[in-house]
Amino acid sequence: MERFIREYPIHTEISVAWGEMDALQHVNNVVYFRYFETARIDFFTQINLLADLQSTQVGPVISENTARYKRPVTFPDTLLVGVSISDIKQDRFMMHYSVYSQAQQAVTTLGSSQVVMFNFKTGKKAELKPALLDALKSHELADA
């Protein structure tokens, strides 16, 4: 777990709820997208991405989500969802999620989201601001 925390300095701790399990007695596949969302908003908050949303009307939207399930997760468990960044472009970037199970001491799920900056006033894509670009680059995957 220490290695995971070093690899993902921004990570979110999530407790698995009993109600997240399905009839097959493991966390339902759609729940992981909520875990990703929770980690994504936590990441955005920590890098101040959402701070200007009200005044600028520019913020992130998701154009694509993926998940790869490696191991089933069951209640009770506590997960760490690590976030990293790759493929930074003028108006978009890719977020990667790695879900680590404390009970299993292993990564159980991998995911990604294509994030596009969007101007809600104009209804068009927006460019990444320099401060955001710097923050994203500081969490960019080493081999990206």
DSSP file with accessible surface (Angstrom, degrees, kcal/mol):
  #  RESIDUE AA STRUCTURE BP1 BP2  ACC     N-H-->O    O-->H-N    N-H-->O    O-->H-N    TCO  KAPPA ALPHA  PHI   PSI    X-CA   Y-CA   Z-CA
    1    1 A M     >        0   0   81      0, 0.0     4,-2.4     0, 0.0     5,-0.2   0.000 360.0 360.0 360.0 -36.2    0.0    0.0    0.0
    2    2 A E  H  >  +     0   0  150      1,-0.2     4,-2.2     2,-0.2     5,-0.2   0.890 360.0  51.0 -60.1 -39.0    2.9    2.4    0.7
    3    3 A R  H  > S+     0   0  180      2,-0.2     4,-2.4     1,-0.2    -1,-0.2   0.908 108.7  51.5 -64.3 -41.9    4.1    2.0   -2.8
    4    4 A F  H  > S+     0   0   12      1,-0.2     4,-2.2     2,-0.2    -2,-0.2   0.936 109.7  49.3 -59.8 -45.7    0.6    2.8   -4.2
    5    5 A I  H  < S+     0   0   62     -4,-2.4    -1,-0.2     1,-0.2    -2,-0.2   0.887 111.3  49.4 -64.5 -38.0    0.4    5.9   -2.1
    6    6 A R  H  < S+     0   0  171     -4,-2.2    -1,-0.2     1,-0.2    -2,-0.2   0.901 112.8  47.8 -65.2 -40.4    3.9    7.0   -3.3
    7    7 A E  H  < S+     0   0  109     -4,-2.4    -2,-0.2     1,-0.3    -1,-0.2   0.832 121.6  35.9 -70.0 -31.9    2.8    6.4   -6.9
    8    8 A Y     <  +     0   0   24     -4,-2.2    -1,-0.3    -5,-0.2    76,-0.1  -0.722  63.4 173.9-124.4  81.2   -0.5    8.3   -6.5
    9    9 A P  S    S+     0   0   86      0, 0.0     2,-0.8     0, 0.0    -1,-0.1   0.835  78.8  55.8 -60.1 -30.4    0.1   11.2   -4.2
   10   10 A I  S    S+     0   0   12     73,-0.4    73,-1.7    -3,-0.1     2,-0.3  -0.915  77.9 143.9-102.3 110.8   -3.5   12.3   -4.9
   11   11 A H  E     -A   82   0A  51     -2,-0.8     2,-0.4    71,-0.2    71,-0.2  -0.964  39.3-136.0-142.4 157.6   -5.7    9.4   -4.0
   12   12 A T  E     -A   81   0A  13     69,-1.9    69,-2.7    -2,-0.3     2,-0.5  -0.966  11.8-138.6-121.5 131.6   -9.1    9.1   -2.5
   13   13 A E  E     -A   80   0A 128     -2,-0.4     2,-0.4    67,-0.2    67,-0.2  -0.769  24.5-178.0 -90.7 129.2  -10.2    6.7    0.3
   14   14 A I  E     -A   79   0A  20     65,-3.0    65,-3.5    -2,-0.5     2,-0.4  -0.993  19.5-142.4-131.5 126.8  -13.6    5.1   -0.3
   15   15 A S  E     -A   78   0A  83     -2,-0.4     2,-0.3    63,-0.2    63,-0.2  -0.737  25.8-122.3 -86.0 131.5  -15.4    2.7    2.0
   16   16 A V        -     0   0    5     61,-2.7    61,-0.4    -2,-0.4     2,-0.3  -0.577  26.7-142.9 -72.7 130.3  -17.3    0.0    0.2
   17   17 A A    >   -     0   0   44     -2,-0.3     3,-1.8     1,-0.1     4,-0.3  -0.725  15.3-125.3 -95.3 146.7  -21.0    0.0    1.2
   18   18 A W  G >  S+     0   0  161     -2,-0.3     3,-1.8     1,-0.3    57,-0.1   0.899 110.4  58.8 -54.0 -42.0  -23.0   -3.1    1.6
   19   19 A G  G 3  S+     0   0   70      1,-0.3    -1,-0.3     8,-0.0    -3,-0.0   0.553  90.1  71.4 -69.9  -7.2  -25.6   -1.8   -0.8
   20   20 A E  G <  S+     0   0   43     -3,-1.8     8,-2.7     7,-0.1    -1,-0.3   0.594  80.8  92.2 -84.0  -9.9  -23.0   -1.5   -3.6
   21   21 A M  B <   -G   27   0B  28     -3,-1.8     6,-0.3    -4,-0.3     2,-0.1  -0.541  66.6-147.5 -83.8 151.4  -22.9   -5.2   -4.0
   22   22 A D    >   -     0   0   39      4,-2.4     3,-2.2    -2,-0.2     4,-0.1  -0.330  40.6 -75.3-105.3-169.2  -25.1   -7.0   -6.5
   23   23 A A  T 3  S+     0   0   94      1,-0.3    -2,-0.0     2,-0.1    -1,-0.0   0.727 129.2  60.8 -63.2 -20.2  -26.8  -10.4   -6.5
   24   24 A L  T 3  S-     0   0  133      2,-0.2    -1,-0.3     1,-0.0     3,-0.1   0.307 116.2-115.0 -90.2   7.8  -23.5  -12.0   -7.3
   25   25 A Q  S <  S+     0   0  109     -3,-2.2     2,-0.3     1,-0.2    -2,-0.1   0.804  81.5  97.0  65.0  34.9  -22.1  -10.7   -4.0
   26   26 A H  S    S-     0   0   58     48,-0.1    -4,-2.4    -4,-0.1    48,-0.2  -0.954  89.2 -72.9-140.1 163.9  -19.4   -8.3   -5.4
   27   27 A V  B     -G   21   0B   1     46,-3.2    -6,-0.3    -2,-0.3    46,-0.2  -0.352  59.1-111.1 -58.4 129.3  -19.4   -4.6   -6.0
   28   28 A N    >>  -     0   0   45     -8,-2.7     3,-1.3     1,-0.1     4,-0.7  -0.321  21.5-119.2 -64.6 144.8  -21.6   -3.9   -9.1
   29   29 A N  T >4 S+     0   0   81      1,-0.3     3,-0.8     2,-0.2     4,-0.5   0.825 110.0  56.7 -58.5 -34.8  -19.7   -2.8  -12.2
   30   30 A V  T >> S+     0   0   80      1,-0.2     3,-1.0     2,-0.2     4,-0.8   0.792  93.0  70.1 -70.9 -22.3  -21.5    0.6  -12.5
   31   31 A V  H X> S+     0   0    6     -3,-1.3     4,-2.0     1,-0.3     3,-0.8   0.842  86.6  66.9 -63.8 -30.8  -20.5    1.6   -8.9
   32   32 A Y  H <X S+     0   0    5     -3,-0.8     4,-2.9    -4,-0.7    -1,-0.3   0.840  93.2  58.8 -61.3 -30.7  -16.9    1.9  -10.1
   33   33 A F  H <> S+     0   0   67     -3,-1.0     4,-2.1    -4,-0.5    -1,-0.3   0.855 105.5  49.5 -69.3 -29.0  -17.9    4.9  -12.2
   34   34 A R  H <X S+     0   0  151     -3,-0.8     4,-2.7    -4,-0.8    -2,-0.2   0.893 109.7  51.2 -70.6 -40.5  -19.1    6.6   -9.0
   35   35 A Y  H  X S+     0   0    4     -4,-2.0     4,-2.5     2,-0.2    -2,-0.2   0.931 111.1  48.4 -59.2 -45.1  -15.8    5.7   -7.4
   36   36 A F  H  X S+     0   0    1     -4,-2.9     4,-2.9     1,-0.2    -2,-0.2   0.915 111.2  50.6 -60.6 -43.0  -14.0    7.3  -10.4
   37   37 A E  H  X S+     0   0  101     -4,-2.1     4,-2.8     2,-0.2     5,-0.3   0.925 109.6  49.8 -62.1 -43.9  -16.2   10.4  -10.1
   38   38 A T  H  X S+     0   0   69     -4,-2.7     4,-2.2     1,-0.2    -2,-0.2   0.937 114.4  44.6 -60.5 -45.6  -15.5   10.8   -6.4
   39   39 A A  H  X S+     0   0    0     -4,-2.5     4,-2.8     2,-0.2    -2,-0.2   0.893 112.3  52.9 -66.4 -38.4  -11.7   10.5   -7.0
   40   40 A R  H  X S+     0   0   21     -4,-2.9     4,-3.0     2,-0.2    -2,-0.2   0.943 111.0  45.1 -63.3 -46.9  -12.0   12.9  -10.0
   41   41 A I  H  X S+     0   0   75     -4,-2.8     4,-2.5     2,-0.2    -1,-0.2   0.908 113.4  51.0 -65.9 -38.0  -13.8   15.6   -8.0
   42   42 A D  H  X S+     0   0   49     -4,-2.2     4,-2.5    -5,-0.3    -2,-0.2   0.941 112.0  47.2 -62.1 -44.9  -11.3   15.1   -5.2
   43   43 A F  H  X S+     0   0    0     -4,-2.8     4,-1.8     2,-0.2    -2,-0.2   0.945 112.1  49.6 -60.8 -48.6   -8.4   15.5   -7.6
   44   44 A F  H  <>S+     0   0    3     -4,-3.0     5,-2.5     1,-0.2     6,-0.6   0.892 111.2  50.1 -59.3 -39.6  -10.0   18.6   -9.2
   45   45 A T  H ><5S+     0   0   78     -4,-2.5     3,-1.3     1,-0.2    -1,-0.2   0.931 109.1  51.3 -64.8 -43.4  -10.5   20.1   -5.8
   46   46 A Q  H 3<5S+     0   0   99     -4,-2.5    -1,-0.2     1,-0.3    -2,-0.2   0.790 114.7  41.9 -68.3 -27.8   -6.9   19.5   -4.8
   47   47 A I  T 3<5S-     0   0   24     -4,-1.8    -1,-0.3    -5,-0.2    -2,-0.2   0.299 113.1-118.8-100.0  10.2   -5.5   21.1   -7.9
   48   48 A N  T X 5 +     0   0  116     -3,-1.3     3,-0.5    -4,-0.2     4,-0.4   0.734  67.2 141.0  63.6  28.1   -8.1   24.0   -7.7
   49   49 A L  T 3 <S+     0   0   17     -5,-2.5     3,-0.4     1,-0.2    -4,-0.2   0.867  72.9  44.2 -67.4 -34.9   -9.6   23.2  -11.1
   50   50 A L  T >  S+     0   0   52     -6,-0.6     3,-1.1     1,-0.2     4,-0.4   0.538  87.2  93.1 -88.7  -4.8  -13.2   23.9   -9.8
   51   51 A A  T <  S+     0   0   71     -3,-0.5     3,-0.2     1,-0.3     4,-0.2   0.848  93.5  35.7 -59.1 -37.4  -12.3   27.1   -8.0
   52   52 A D  T 3>>S+     0   0   87     -3,-0.4     4,-3.1    -4,-0.4     5,-0.5   0.416  85.7 104.4 -98.1   2.4  -13.1   29.4  -11.0
   53   53 A L  H <>5S+     0   0   49     -3,-1.1     4,-2.2     1,-0.2    -1,-0.2   0.895  81.0  48.0 -55.5 -44.7  -16.0   27.5  -12.4
   54   54 A Q  H  45S+     0   0  163     -4,-0.4    -1,-0.2    -3,-0.2    -2,-0.1   0.917 119.8  37.1 -64.1 -41.7  -18.7   29.9  -11.1
   55   55 A S  H  45S+     0   0   89     -4,-0.2    -2,-0.2     1,-0.1    -1,-0.2   0.885 128.2  31.4 -81.4 -36.9  -16.9   33.1  -12.3
   56   56 A T  H  <5S-     0   0   32     -4,-3.1    65,-0.2     2,-0.2    -3,-0.2   0.696  87.2-141.0 -93.5 -21.3  -15.5   31.8  -15.6
   57   57 A Q     << +     0   0   65     -4,-2.2    63,-3.2    -5,-0.5    64,-0.5   0.740  63.3 124.3  61.4  23.6  -18.2   29.3  -16.5
   58   58 A V  E     +B  119   0A  22     -6,-0.3    -1,-0.2    61,-0.2    61,-0.2  -0.968  30.4 136.2-114.8 129.4  -15.4   27.0  -17.8
   59   59 A G  E     -B  118   0A   1     59,-2.4    59,-3.1    -2,-0.5     2,-0.2  -0.946  49.9 -71.1-159.8 178.6  -15.1   23.6  -16.4
   60   60 A P  E     -B  117   0A  27      0, 0.0     2,-0.3     0, 0.0    57,-0.2  -0.530  35.4-176.9 -84.9 142.6  -14.4   19.9  -17.1
   61   61 A V  E     -B  116   0A  47     55,-2.3    55,-2.9    -2,-0.2     2,-0.5  -0.957  26.0-122.4-128.6 153.7  -16.8   17.5  -18.9
   62   62 A I  E     +B  115   0A  56     -2,-0.3    53,-0.2    53,-0.2     3,-0.1  -0.846  26.5 174.8 -99.0 126.9  -16.3   13.8  -19.5
   63   63 A S  E    S+     0   0A  74     51,-2.4     2,-0.3    -2,-0.5    52,-0.1   0.588  71.1  13.6-103.5 -13.2  -16.5   12.6  -23.1
   64   64 A E  E     -B  114   0A 105     50,-0.9    50,-2.1     2,-0.0     2,-0.3  -0.958  57.7-169.7-162.4 141.3  -15.5    9.0  -22.4
   65   65 A N  E     +B  113   0A  67     -2,-0.3     2,-0.3    48,-0.2    48,-0.2  -0.994   8.7 179.8-131.7 142.2  -15.2    6.6  -19.5
   66   66 A T  E     -B  112   0A  56     46,-2.4    46,-1.7    -2,-0.3     2,-0.3  -0.964   5.4-169.8-136.8 157.0  -13.7    3.1  -19.4
   67   67 A A  E     -B  111   0A  31     -2,-0.3     2,-0.5    44,-0.2    44,-0.3  -0.994   7.9-164.1-145.2 141.6  -13.2    0.5  -16.7
   68   68 A R  E     -B  110   0A 148     42,-3.3    42,-2.5    -2,-0.3     2,-0.6  -0.986  15.1-150.5-126.2 118.7  -11.2   -2.8  -16.6
   69   69 A Y  E     +B  109   0A  96     -2,-0.5    40,-0.2    40,-0.2    39,-0.0  -0.794  24.2 165.6 -95.5 118.5  -12.1   -5.1  -13.7
   70   70 A K        +     0   0  103     38,-2.9    39,-0.2    -2,-0.6    -1,-0.2   0.777  68.0   9.6-100.3 -35.3   -9.2   -7.3  -12.6
   71   71 A R  S    S-     0   0  117     37,-1.8    -1,-0.3    35,-0.0     2,-0.1  -0.994  79.5-107.9-147.2 142.5  -10.5   -8.7   -9.2
   72   72 A P        -     0   0   85      0, 0.0     2,-0.4     0, 0.0    37,-0.0  -0.416  28.9-148.2 -72.2 146.9  -13.9   -8.6   -7.6
   73   73 A V        -     0   0    0    -46,-0.2   -46,-3.2    -2,-0.1     2,-0.3  -0.930  16.7-174.8-114.3 140.0  -14.4   -6.4   -4.5
   74   74 A T        -     0   0   67     -2,-0.4   -58,-0.1   -48,-0.2   -48,-0.1  -0.882  30.4 -62.3-130.4 162.4  -16.7   -7.2   -1.6
   75   75 A F  S    S+     0   0   85     -2,-0.3   -58,-0.1   -57,-0.1     2,-0.1  -0.672 106.4  44.3 -80.7 140.7  -18.0   -5.6    1.5
   76   76 A P  S    S+     0   0   96      0, 0.0     2,-0.3     0, 0.0    -2,-0.2   0.599  85.2 114.5 -86.8 147.7  -16.3   -4.8    3.9
   77   77 A D        -     0   0   14    -61,-0.4   -61,-2.7    -4,-0.1     2,-0.4  -0.962  50.3-137.6-164.6 157.7  -13.3   -3.1    2.3
   78   78 A T  E     -A   15   0A  35     -2,-0.3    24,-2.5   -63,-0.2     2,-0.3  -0.998  24.7-158.8-122.5 129.6  -11.7    0.2    2.0
   79   79 A L  E     -AC  14 101A   0    -65,-3.5   -65,-3.0    -2,-0.4     2,-0.5  -0.812  11.4-151.4-109.1 147.5  -10.4    1.3   -1.4
   80   80 A L  E     -AC  13 100A   3     20,-2.3    20,-3.1    -2,-0.3     2,-0.7  -0.984  11.9-159.3-112.1 126.5   -7.8    3.8   -2.4
   81   81 A V  E     -AC  12  99A   0    -69,-2.7   -69,-1.9    -2,-0.5     2,-0.3  -0.926   9.8-162.0-109.9 108.7   -8.5    5.4   -5.9
   82   82 A G  E     -AC  11  98A   0     16,-2.8    16,-1.9    -2,-0.7     2,-0.4  -0.649   2.4-153.1 -90.0 147.6   -5.3    6.9   -7.3
   83   83 A V  E     + C   0  97A   4    -73,-1.7   -73,-0.4    -2,-0.3     2,-0.3  -0.962  17.3 168.1-123.8 137.1   -5.4    9.4  -10.1
   84   84 A S  E     - C   0  96A   9     12,-1.9    12,-2.9    -2,-0.4     2,-0.3  -0.918  22.4-132.1-138.9 168.4   -2.8   10.2  -12.8
   85   85 A I  E     +dC 140  95A   0     54,-2.1    56,-3.2    -2,-0.3     2,-0.3  -0.906  26.3 158.4-125.3 146.2   -2.9   12.2  -16.0
   86   86 A S  E     + C   0  94A   5      8,-2.2     8,-2.8    -2,-0.3    56,-0.0  -0.931  52.0  41.5-150.6 176.6   -1.7   11.6  -19.6
   87   87 A D        -     0   0   84     -2,-0.3     2,-0.4     6,-0.2    -1,-0.1   0.863  66.4-170.3  50.7  48.9   -2.3   12.8  -23.1
   88   88 A I        +     0   0   31      5,-0.2     5,-0.2    -3,-0.1     2,-0.2  -0.580  11.2 171.7 -74.6 122.9   -2.5   16.5  -22.2
   89   89 A K        -     0   0  116      3,-3.4    39,-0.2    -2,-0.4     3,-0.0  -0.584  50.0 -83.3-118.5-173.9   -3.7   18.5  -25.3
   90   90 A Q  S    S+     0   0  126      1,-0.2    38,-2.8    -2,-0.2     3,-0.1   0.843 125.1  10.5 -62.4 -36.3   -4.8   22.1  -25.8
   91   91 A D  S    S+     0   0   29     36,-0.3    26,-2.7     1,-0.1     2,-0.3   0.298 127.1  37.1-128.8   7.7   -8.4   21.5  -24.6
   92   92 A R  E     - E   0 116A  65     24,-0.2    -3,-3.4    33,-0.1     2,-0.3  -0.970  48.8-172.1-155.7 166.6   -8.4   18.0  -23.0
   93   93 A F  E     - E   0 115A   0     22,-2.2    22,-3.1    -2,-0.3     2,-0.5  -0.969  26.6-114.4-158.9 161.1   -6.5   15.4  -21.0
   94   94 A M  E     -CE  86 114A  24     -8,-2.8    -8,-2.2    -2,-0.3     2,-0.4  -0.888  22.1-156.1-104.5 132.2   -6.9   11.8  -20.0
   95   95 A M  E     -CE  85 113A   0     18,-3.0    18,-2.2    -2,-0.5     2,-0.4  -0.897   7.4-158.4-104.2 138.4   -7.4   10.8  -16.3
   96   96 A H  E     -CE  84 112A  50    -12,-2.9   -12,-1.9    -2,-0.4     2,-0.4  -0.947   3.1-159.0-117.5 140.0   -6.4    7.3  -15.2
   97   97 A Y  E     -CE  83 111A   3     14,-2.8    14,-2.3    -2,-0.4     2,-0.4  -0.944   7.4-170.9-119.8 138.9   -7.7    5.6  -12.1
   98   98 A S  E     -CE  82 110A   5    -16,-1.9   -16,-2.8    -2,-0.4     2,-0.6  -0.993  12.3-153.8-128.2 120.5   -6.2    2.8  -10.2
   99   99 A V  E     -CE  81 109A   0     10,-3.0     9,-3.0    -2,-0.4    10,-1.1  -0.870   9.8-166.8-102.4 119.5   -8.4    1.2   -7.5
  100  100 A Y  E     -CE  80 107A  15    -20,-3.1   -20,-2.3    -2,-0.6     2,-0.6  -0.908  10.6-145.7-109.6 125.9   -6.5   -0.5   -4.6
  101  101 A S  E  >> -CE  79 106A   0      5,-2.9     4,-1.5    -2,-0.5     5,-1.2  -0.804   4.2-161.0 -91.7 123.5   -8.2   -2.8   -2.2
  102  102 A Q  T  45S+     0   0   56    -24,-2.5    -1,-0.2    -2,-0.6   -23,-0.1   0.867  93.7  53.6 -69.3 -35.1   -6.9   -2.7    1.4
  103  103 A A  T  45S+     0   0   72    -25,-0.3    -1,-0.2     1,-0.2   -24,-0.1   0.897 120.2  31.6 -65.6 -39.2   -8.5   -6.1    2.1
  104  104 A Q  T  45S-     0   0   55      2,-0.2    -1,-0.2     0, 0.0    -2,-0.2   0.572  96.1-137.2 -93.1 -13.9   -6.8   -7.7   -0.9
  105  105 A Q  T  <5S+     0   0  113     -4,-1.5     2,-0.3     1,-0.2    -3,-0.2   0.907  71.0  97.4  53.4  45.9   -3.6   -5.6   -0.8
  106  106 A A  E   <S- E   0 101A  17     -5,-1.2    -5,-2.9   -35,-0.0     2,-0.4  -0.989  84.8 -95.7-156.2 158.7   -3.9   -5.4   -4.6
  107  107 A V  E     + E   0 100A  43     -2,-0.3    -7,-0.3    -7,-0.3     3,-0.1  -0.672  38.4 176.3 -78.1 128.2   -5.1   -3.3   -7.5
  108  108 A T  E     +     0   0A   0     -9,-3.0   -38,-2.9    -2,-0.4   -37,-1.8   0.680  58.2  22.7-106.6 -25.9   -8.6   -4.5   -8.4
  109  109 A T  E     -BE  69  99A   0    -10,-1.1   -10,-3.0   -40,-0.2     2,-0.4  -0.999  54.2-162.5-149.2 143.2   -9.8   -2.1  -11.1
  110  110 A L  E     +BE  68  98A  59    -42,-2.5   -42,-3.3    -2,-0.3     2,-0.3  -0.944  21.3 163.8-122.9 147.5   -8.3    0.3  -13.7
  111  111 A G  E     -BE  67  97A   8    -14,-2.3   -14,-2.8    -2,-0.4     2,-0.3  -0.953  17.5-158.9-153.5 172.1  -10.2    3.0  -15.4
  112  112 A S  E     -BE  66  96A  20    -46,-1.7   -46,-2.4    -2,-0.3     2,-0.4  -0.989   2.2-160.7-153.9 157.3   -9.9    6.2  -17.5
  113  113 A S  E     -BE  65  95A   0    -18,-2.2   -18,-3.0    -2,-0.3     2,-0.6  -0.992  18.4-137.1-139.7 133.4  -11.8    9.3  -18.4
  114  114 A Q  E     -BE  64  94A  27    -50,-2.1   -51,-2.4    -2,-0.4   -50,-0.9  -0.823  27.5-160.4 -86.3 120.3  -11.3   11.7  -21.3
  115  115 A V  E     -BE  62  93A   0    -22,-3.1   -22,-2.2    -2,-0.6     2,-0.4  -0.924   8.3-171.1-109.2 127.0  -11.8   15.2  -19.8
  116  116 A V  E     -BE  61  92A   9    -55,-2.9   -55,-2.3    -2,-0.5     2,-0.3  -0.956  23.5-126.4-117.2 132.9  -12.6   18.1  -22.1
  117  117 A M  E     -B   60   0A   9    -26,-2.7     9,-2.2    -2,-0.4     2,-0.4  -0.633  34.1-168.6 -78.0 137.1  -12.6   21.7  -20.9
  118  118 A F  E     -BF  59 125A  56    -59,-3.1   -59,-2.4    -2,-0.3     2,-0.8  -0.985  24.9-139.8-136.7 134.8  -15.9   23.3  -21.7
  119  119 A N  E  >> -BF  58 124A  32      5,-3.4     4,-2.2    -2,-0.4     5,-0.9  -0.854  13.9-166.1 -93.9 109.3  -17.2   26.9  -21.7
  120  120 A F  T  45S+     0   0   94    -63,-3.2    -1,-0.1    -2,-0.8   -62,-0.1   0.699  84.8  56.8 -72.1 -18.8  -20.8   26.6  -20.4
  121  121 A K  T  45S+     0   0  147    -64,-0.5    -1,-0.2   -65,-0.2   -64,-0.1   0.919 120.0  27.1 -74.2 -46.4  -21.5   30.2  -21.5
  122  122 A T  T  45S-     0   0   85      2,-0.2    -2,-0.2     3,-0.0    -1,-0.1   0.633  99.1-128.7 -92.1 -18.8  -20.6   29.7  -25.2
  123  123 A G  T  <5S+     0   0   44     -4,-2.2     2,-0.3     1,-0.3    -3,-0.2   0.747  71.6 110.6  74.4  24.5  -21.3   26.0  -25.4
  124  124 A K  E   <S-F  119   0A 146     -5,-0.9    -5,-3.4     1,-0.1    -1,-0.3  -0.862  76.0 -85.8-128.6 163.8  -17.9   25.3  -26.9
  125  125 A K  E     -F  118   0A 122     -2,-0.3     2,-0.3    -7,-0.2    -7,-0.3  -0.244  42.7-151.2 -62.0 155.4  -14.6   23.7  -25.9
  126  126 A A        -     0   0   17     -9,-2.2    -9,-0.4   -35,-0.3     2,-0.1  -0.931  15.1-108.9-130.3 154.0  -12.1   25.8  -24.0
  127  127 A E        -     0   0  124     -2,-0.3     2,-0.3     1,-0.1   -36,-0.3  -0.471  37.6-101.7 -79.6 152.9   -8.4   25.8  -23.7
  128  128 A L        -     0   0   17    -38,-2.8    -1,-0.1   -39,-0.2   -36,-0.1  -0.550  38.6-125.6 -69.8 132.9   -6.5   24.7  -20.6
  129  129 A K     >  -     0   0  112     -2,-0.3     4,-2.8     1,-0.1     3,-0.3  -0.485  23.1-110.0 -77.2 153.8   -5.3   27.7  -18.6
  130  130 A P  H  > S+     0   0   99      0, 0.0     4,-2.5     0, 0.0     5,-0.2   0.869 117.3  51.6 -54.3 -41.5   -1.5   27.8  -17.8
  131  131 A A  H  > S+     0   0   78      2,-0.2     4,-2.1     1,-0.2     5,-0.1   0.911 112.6  46.1 -64.8 -39.3   -2.0   27.2  -14.1
  132  132 A L  H  > S+     0   0   18     -3,-0.3     4,-2.8     2,-0.2     5,-0.2   0.924 110.3  53.6 -68.0 -42.4   -4.2   24.1  -14.8
  133  133 A L  H  X S+     0   0   49     -4,-2.8     4,-2.5     1,-0.2    -2,-0.2   0.927 109.4  48.5 -57.8 -44.9   -1.7   22.9  -17.4
  134  134 A D  H  X S+     0   0  107     -4,-2.5     4,-1.5    -5,-0.2    -1,-0.2   0.915 111.7  49.3 -62.1 -43.8    1.1   23.1  -14.8
  135  135 A A  H  < S+     0   0   21     -4,-2.1     4,-0.4     1,-0.2    -2,-0.2   0.917 112.2  47.9 -63.7 -42.6   -1.0   21.3  -12.2
  136  136 A L  H >< S+     0   0    0     -4,-2.8     3,-1.7     1,-0.2    -2,-0.2   0.923 108.3  54.3 -64.3 -43.3   -1.8   18.5  -14.6
  137  137 A K  H >< S+     0   0  113     -4,-2.5     3,-1.3     1,-0.3    -1,-0.2   0.828  99.6  61.8 -61.7 -30.2    1.8   18.1  -15.7
  138  138 A S  T 3< S+     0   0   84     -4,-1.5    -1,-0.3     1,-0.3    -2,-0.2   0.677 111.4  39.3 -71.9 -11.4    2.8   17.6  -12.1
  139  139 A H  T <  S+     0   0   38     -3,-1.7   -54,-2.1    -4,-0.4    -1,-0.3   0.166  87.8 132.3-119.1  16.9    0.6   14.5  -12.0
  140  140 A E  B <   -d   85   0A  73     -3,-1.3   -54,-0.2   -56,-0.2    -3,-0.1  -0.399  68.1 -96.8 -71.9 143.9    1.4   13.2  -15.5
  141  141 A L    >   -     0   0   51    -56,-3.2     3,-1.5     1,-0.1    -1,-0.1  -0.316  29.8-125.9 -57.9 142.1    2.3    9.6  -15.9
  142  142 A A  T 3  S+     0   0  113      1,-0.3    -1,-0.1    -3,-0.1    -2,-0.1   0.851 108.8  42.2 -61.7 -35.4    6.1    9.0  -16.0
  143  143 A D  T 3         0   0  145      0, 0.0    -1,-0.3     0, 0.0    -2,-0.1   0.289 360.0 360.0 -98.1  13.0    6.0    7.1  -19.3
  144  144 A A    <         0   0   72     -3,-1.5   -58,-0.0   -59,-0.1    -4,-0.0  -0.376 360.0 360.0 -82.2 360.0    3.5    9.5  -21.0
